[in-house]
């Protein structure tokens, strides 16, 4: 089950389309959907989580807590809407595209993709683009 929670004024429009898309991302990587919670928040909320649970004192766009069991993807995925807006401006893309990239990024980590090295990051970017394109495919 995929759920969306809001700790900010932001709200996704058309939850069903996002749920269908996330299901297709997971299926395309030969995994199954468990319990996935997306929590949309602001910088301060996510910074607090970063400090409390990861001992990092930096802003970030996403934090993914992985509860995956085998191929069944389960997670709490926190996304800072403020970071997404700023990153969209920095990367010169629209907000919706950057939001899709970040949402897919969390799922890709849960499917085993990493981004610590330049090589891994290049694969991750390629996968993100592939998954963003899936959003625009009607099923």
N, C-alpha and C positions, 0 to 999 in steps of 0.2 A: 504494500500500500504506500502510495506517495501522498504526503500532506504538505501544505504550505502554511507557515505561521508568520505573523508579522509583529515585530517589535518597533515598528516605525510606521509612518503614514503611507508608505509605499504599498501598493496592492497589484498583484498580477492581474491582467485582464485575460479572461478565457483560460481558467485553470485546466480544463479538460484537454486543451491543445498541448499544454506543457506536460501534463501527465502522460499523454499518448507519446509525445516526443521522448521523454525520459525512458519510458518503457521500451521504445524502439532502440535507443542508444544501448541500453543494457542487453537487450536481445541480440543486437548486432555484434556484441562482444562475447556472446555465448555465456551470459550470466542470467540469473533469475532475480526478480524483484522481491525484496523482503520488505522491511519497514524503513522508509526513507522520509526524513523530515527536513524540509528546507526552511530555515529560519532567516527571514530578511530583517536586517537591523541597521543601526547606524555605526559610525566609527567608534564611538565611546563604548557601545555595547560589545563590539567585537574585540576592541583593545582589552577590555576587562577579561574576556575569555582567554585571549592570548596570554595575558599576564598570569591569570589564575591557574590555567591548565597546562600551558606550554612554556611558561617562564620566559616569554618573549615580550619585550617592551616596545613593540612596533605596530603600526597600522598595517592591515592586510585586507585584501578583498574577500578572502574565503578561508574558512577553517573547516576541515572535514574530520569528524570523529567516525572512525571505521569500526562497525560492529559486524562486518561481513563474516559469514560462516560458509566456507567452501566457495561455491559459486553463487550463493544467495546474498545479494547486496543489501546491506542494512547500514544506515548512517544517520547522523545529525549533521547537516551541512549549513553552516552559518555564512551568510553573505552580507557584506556591508554595502548598502546601496550608495552611500556617499563615495566609497572607493570606486565602485563600478562607474559612477558618473564622472569622477575625476580621470579614471583610466580611459574612458571613452574619449574624453577631450584630448588627453595626452596622445592616444593612438590614432586620433582623427577618424573615429568610427562612431556610428550612432549608438545611443544608450542601449537599445534593444539587442543589437548585435553583441555588444560587450557583455550584457547580462547573459545571453545564451552561451557565450564562450565560457564565462565563469561557472555557470550551472553545469555545462558539459564537463569542464575541467574537474570538478569534484567527483563526478561519476567515473571519469576516466581513471583518476587515482584509485578509486575503489575497485576498478577492473584490473589494477596492477600496473598501470602506466606511471612512470616517475618523470621528474623534470629537474633533477639535481645537476646533471652534466649537460654540456651543450648538445650532445647527441640525443640524450633523452628529451631535452626541451624541444628540439626540432621535431622529434616524433610526436610529442604531445601537441605542438602547434598544428601539425598536419592532421592529427586525430580530431582536434577541436574544430578545425575547418570542416572536416568530413561530417561531424555530428551537427554543426550549425546548419549545413545544407539539408540534413534530415528533417529539421524543423519545418522547412518550407515545402516538404513533400506531404501531400494529403493522403490519408489512409481511410 
